[in-house]
Amino acid sequence: MNITVYTESTPNPNTMKFIVNKLLINGSVDYPTKESANESRFASELYKFSFVNGVFFASNFVTITKSEDAEWTDIEPILKEFVKGAVESEYSVQAAKADEAVNFEGSDVEIKIQQILHDYVKPAVEQDGGAIAYKSFEDGVVTVELRGSCSGCPSSTITLKSGIQSLLQRMVPEVKEVVSEAL
């Protein structure tokens, strides 16, 4: 198979999606630091570039967060070539593990919130190169964790309040607010 790589900008100016014509992973995995990338040859090798500050994989793309002082015009061609080579060489994205079934836990309201996040929010967030994880629901407040390009994105607050909070409030009357927990 001839591997092709193209890029898409994300709402976060410091992150870019590198999309390939091959499935990289079922689901998603975030390596927000160099130390967290030990189980992934692909991510570990990306962190060898001094301008890489974050690596996130989902389906057929890797979202890379750059350092503030790096310019996409300078590093994008280098990263595209690296991603192409890594996919062709079948670098591991994560250590092999059994497929995890989606398993929601908690009260009926918590399960409904998790299902909505999984079915409606997760696919949209992944399109922007990020991920969302449910953390808790307490006293009407849903706490989520934003990862990938969503972590530190200037527009993530708007997405959280205007998008996710509005959706959950319409579908689950018990929800009063949605907040994000920092990584």
Secondary structure, 3 states (H helix, E strand, C coil): CCCCEEEEECCCCCEEEEEECCCCCCCEEEECCCHHHCCCHHHHHHCCCCCEEEEEEECCEEEEEECCCCCHHHHHHHHHHHHHHHHHCCCCCCCCCCCCCCCCCCCHHHHHHHHHHHHHHHHHHHHCCEEEEEEEEECCEEEEEEEECCCCCCCHHHHHHHHHHHHHHHHCCCCCEEEEECC
